[in-house]
Amino acid sequence: MSKSDRSRKDIFISYGREDEVKDFVTKLKLYLEGRRLSTWLDSTDIPSGSDWHAEIGVGLQNCRALIAIITKKYISSKFCKKELYGANTDGKKIFPIIYEDFDLGASGDLGAGVKYVIGDINWTFFRKGKDNFDESLAKLIDGLKAAGIQGEETEDEERDEGQDDKDAEEEEEEEEEEEEEEEEVVEEDDDEEEEKELHPRVSCDICNGAVYAEGSHDEHSMTAIRSPKDRCHRGFFCDACEGLIYGIRYRCLKCNNYDLCWECKGKGRHAMHKMKAFEAPDLDIPAGSYLDFEPLGVLCLVTSARSKCKTPNIFS
């Protein structure tokens, strides 16, 4: 493995070597690596007997971001500032961590360069006794993710995530199939109920066109009364309710040009004369065409009353 490959990490941790800060850096490194973020730290990544400064240069060159643990000693350390300035020159993403309170502006020439680099960057505060470590760590992780720096998943994690996605898709498909089946059952029930509602009765061909419940008058031949939403008898309207006539139309055999709809016939209207049942002619007029209308007779523009031609209709 080459030196370059060995040093290729997500984050370079730059810090002063105070004992207290070392403990914090070790803890931070463990937490970052627990989130699959690889870190470069001098105490663990510089091999024994190697050129210290050269290793730092390679580690800094091959990192994606630099975390600077800002303390008073950091500002006064020429090596820490070299790492910070080098990362800034190479265009690395820099994440300043404020570990202790200090006045960066009052640090004079020592802090001028540091202030120039991190002055416009949003800092993350990890001050001991003042800031909650977990909350500050969450903010730091969010910032790293926003910069596109996030840990790579292991093969097992990718496989588990892929399986979870597959299971979720299968579960969603099963739910959709169940919903479709339920809709089909509801539609079938609706169709059956509509059929019962629209085809409840038959007309007797012998008993003056009387209307009976289906199956209750089998001794005579019957004419099925189909749906009231069946084809319309164009040019006819019921002389009792003056409504449109659908399905079966009844023509009085005595009165001139007198018609009833199947509903009024079923109510016993005009029972004094015999009636003849007619089905609506199949004119096969395409929906949406100019002739797709329902004639209601001649409408008087003065009285708004409808008048009916007294000449027998040729369809009778």
KATA-V634582 format. One record per helix or strand of 2 or more residues. SS is the DSSP state (~ for helix, > for strand). FROM is the first residue (numbers start at 1). TO is the last residue. If there is no record, write none. Layout:
ss = [SS	SS]
from = [FROM	FROM]
to = [TO	TO]
This chain:
ss = [~	>	~	>	~	~	>	~	~	>	~	~	>	~	~	>	>	>	>	>	>	>	~	>	>	>]
from = [3	9	19	39	42	52	63	72	78	93	105	109	124	133	155	201	211	222	232	244	248	259	262	275	298	306]
to = [6	14	33	40	45	61	70	76	89	98	107	118	125	146	198	204	213	224	237	246	252	261	266	279	299	307]
